[in-house]
Each structure stands twice: as C-alpha cells, then as structure tokens.
C-alpha cells in the first residue's frame, strides 16, 4: 500500500470518529410531558424544551423569580411548551438573562429531578429590531 493511501485512510478514520462523537452529545427537542416520562424511566440526560414564558395581559412575565443573594443563586419562572403544558423551571447558580422579560420564545435545556425541571442553560428569542413596524 502506498503512503498516500495510508494517510487517506487515517484522515477518513479521524473524520468518522469526530462525527460519531458529536452524535453522542446531540440533544432532542421534547415537551415537558416527554421529559418527565424520560426521567421516570431513569434517563437524566439534558433535553431541549421550546416554549414561552407565562405572561399577563401587559406582557409581564408571571412567576419570574431571581435571587442573587442566595447561595446558590436561584432563577425560576413558569413556562408553557408548544403542546400547552405548563411547568415551573428552576436554575441554580445561573444569572438572569437581561432580555428574558421581552423574549418571544425560550428554549430551556435541562432535565427533571423529581417533579422539578432543573435547567442548565437558556436560549432566548427576542423580538427582532429589524422587523417592519407599523406607523
């Protein structure tokens, strides 16, 4: 076998190993109900849940709580997923995102511990400043 063939096989092997390792870290988008069922079955991997904060008629978030004086810091809020399931999400040692009150959609990443959804990360979709505004 030529040296170029051996080098090509090594490069292909490394590429396959990198691709296979990224599939192990991939998480899926689920609802609160599916995440709760996963936890009951002993699966505690982090899952993505898409939804929005529960808000009042003036678009103020309901149940938003942040205590940065506690040890550990606590951030919690009520969220409704795309299937209409409502749950309280709690984060420990996580600072409150600046634009959480204005967010249209929220993606929380985490898992259930008992009956509490413990988040590890938040992704926010805020209203776009580039959308056309009515005059």
N, C-alpha and C positions, 0 to 999 in steps of 0.2 A: 504494500500500500504506500502511496506517495504521502509525503509530509503534508501537502495541501489537503488531502482527503481526511487525514487525521485531525488537522486543525479545524476543518469544516465540521466534522462530527463533534468535536469538543464544543464548538460555538453553538451548534444546534442543541446539544445536551444542556448547556447552561441556559439557553433561552427557554427550553421546556421546563427546567427547574424553576426559573423565575415566574413563568406563567402559572405553574401549578401552585406555587406558594401564595400568589395573590388570590387564587380562588378560595383558599382556606380562610382568608381574612375578610372576604366579602360578606356583607350582611344583607338581609332582605327587608323589604318594606311590608309591615303587617299592621293589623289593627290591635287595639287593646285586648280584645277577646282572644285573638290568636296568641298574643304574647303571654296572656295569663294561662292559656292551655299549655303552651310550651313550658312554662315554669312548673306547672303541676306535673308534667311528665319528666321533670328533672333537668330540662335544658335551660341553663342560665346564661347562654350567650347573649351578647348585646344585639338588640334589634332596632330597626328604624320604624318610627311611627309618625305618620303625617297627619296633621290636623290644624286646628286653630285654637287660640285662647278663648275661653268663655268671656264674653263682653256684655256690658249693659247697653241700654239704648243710646247712651252717649259715647259708645265705643271705648269705655274704660274697662280694663280687664277686671273680672271678678276673681276673688280668691288669690290675687297675686300677693305673695309674702316674701320678703327678703330681710334677713337679719345678719348683718355683717359683724355684729358684736359677739355673736355666739361662737362657740368653739366646738365643732366646726361650723363655718358659715352655712346658713340654710336658705335655699331658694325653693319655693313651691308655688304652683299655680294649677288651676283646673283647665283641662284641655279636652276638646271634642275631636275625635278622629273622623276620618272620611266616611265611616259607616254609622256615625251618630252616637258612638259610645263615649261617655264622659268619664274621665278619671282624673285623680289628683297626681301630679308628677312632682317628685321631690329630688332636689340635688343637694349634695353635701360638699363643702369646700369648692363651691363654684360661684363665681361672681355673677351678678345680674347683668345680662346684656343691655347695652344702652338703649336700643331701639325695640325692646320686647313689647312695649305698650302699643307701638304703631304697627307691629307685624301683621301681615295678612295671613301667612301660613307659617307653621312651626314644624320642624322635624326634630323630635327628641330621639336620642339614641340611649338605650339602657336596657334594663331587664327588671322583672318582678322579684322582689324579696318579700315573700309572704303575700300580703294584699296591697303592698305599696310598690308603685313603679319607681324605681331608683334610676334616675337619669345620670348619664356620664358626660353627655355633650348635647348642645343645642345648635340647630341651624335655623336662621330666620330668613323669611322672605318679606321684605318691607315694601311698601308701595313705591312704585318707580317714580322718580322725579322727572323722567323723560316721557311719561305718558301725556297725551294731549289733555289739557284742562279746559273745561267749558267756561266761557266768559260770562 
